[in-house]
Amino acid sequence: MAWYESHQGLITDYMMIEQNISITAELLSWRDCDKQFKPIRLQAYRNDYKDGDYDYFFSLRSAKYPLSNLVFNRDVTELVCGNPKASAATIRKKLFKIMNDWWLNNPDYRSQKSDKEQQNDRN
């Protein structure tokens, strides 16, 4: 999965979501996935760039196939699968809240460039 998309629901462009959260059909396939793939984890890893900047990429993952360089890891099985009639928009909104809360409550994970960009956005 090498395709990523930023989303307006997130607080900053320095947090990106993989297509399995941003594309409705994929998110609903996680909601309806077979029990063998559960628990479902919301995970993130840091993607470093040559200029010293970095982004965080969030993805839904089967617990059997965890990311190796995790910076964030939470079981979201109940959120994603707890209501089989929940819409993708509802599930996505709750996932975004988890990601935003993590970002806002962990300033030590931000790059200096992201802090600068946030200040510019406020001005």
Secondary structure, 3 states (H helix, E strand, C coil): CCCEECCCCCCCCCEEEEHHHHCHHHHHHHHCCCHHHCCEEEEEEEEECCCCCEEEEEEEEECCCCCCCEEEEEECHHHHHCCCCCCHHHHHHHHHHHHHHHHHHCHHHCCHHHHHHHHHHHC
